Amino acid sequence: MRIFKNPPGFLFLKIIFSVLIIALFLVLPCLAEPAGETDIVIAMGASPVKTDAPSAREAAVAQGLMMAVEKAALQILPVERVTEKFDTLGVLLADHHDEFIQDYKVLKELNDGKTYRVLVQATVLSGKLKQDLGGGGETAQGDNPPAVLFMIAEQPAGASSIHYWWQGGKPIFQPDIATEAMKRVFADSGFSVINEKNIPAGQIEDLQLTGAVTDSQAIAIGKRVKADLIMAGNAVAVEAPSRTGETLLTFKGTVTVRPVFVGTGEALPAIVNSQTALHQDKTAGSRKALSDAGKQAGLAAVPQILAKWKAHGETGGDILINLTGPDILTHLAEFRTALKHIKGVSSHQMLEIGADKAMLKVTFEGTPQALSDALVLESFDSFAINVSEITGNQIHIQLTAQ
């Protein structure tokens, strides 16, 4: 009888293989576990029994999960921040609470024929919740956060035309889904979001705007509404071909937006983001795709904008000084002479001039606040200055005769 012995090194390879198998079993649970912090939250949900018990149970569970996410959010954020951001946080938690649930189980349920009640235990993705609620990451700090106005034209799937809030006439109202998602990201990052509903119709009517806003138009609008930044672009959702055997409809939402800095006139490269969503309902699927694309575009835009904003504040550059007051022409020479003597001012240029207003561009090695402080310390013979506002890289000064 022939006996086949293991070749040299076979035993060693067998040991290595066994070790790798054991290591794989140890690592797999870690790989399967979602990254970030999680919290176990217990909450109650209820729903009236209208047609059948299964539907009522499903609605009660959905409410319980939403309550679990809200409880986790209240533990993450201080009360003053919840109060400040209540409008945006309320929409985020109500419409997108399912994004923060890892898993759940129903602990108890009760159906008395009129109301279905459940007690759920949910694993909440608290790490993601902190990030989306502005609890982490870089934010716009300081007493003068950049003020941003959104001018994004939207067209949901199936719509015959694009809509935008600045169009003339009386357009049929349609919600700005992608824009609202971007607004939440910017607000939670510390930006001051301008509410377009507070802008009088006649304030920009003469600019004869279309759905596609140019950089020069964005700058003109920004000056009128005192915005530091204009987010201009469009958001479009289309129904995409469904995959073979797929019963749900497929939707693709694409957001294209470019940040335009009002003070310097600089525009950053356009940010483009596309997201897909599966849904049996065209309206809901379109909204989901647009909302996801808007959110992701906002998350991509914020770091770029903050880096540019911070760099300008630290290294200095061109600062615009807006002067107002009677008989400005008689005071300009004295004001410009004082500018020359301020340390850090390398040059200045007159951009606009009128009977009661003027605009100067000053190249200064410092922040607008530092230049404002230096001007206040200057002594003028024929007039006094009052710094009424500092927005971005612009200083607004009123001159009064004395």
Beta strands, then each sheet from edge to edge (+ up, - down):
strand 1: 39-48
strand 2: 101-111
strand 3: 115-124
strand 4: 147-155
strand 5: 192-193
strand 6: 229-240
strand 7: 249-261
strand 8: 271-279
strand 9: 317-324
strand 10: 345-353
strand 11: 357-364
strand 12: 383-391
strand 13: 394-401
sheet 1: 1+ 3- 2+
sheet 2: 5+ 4+ 6+ 7- 8+
sheet 3: 10+ 11- 9+ 13+ 12-
end
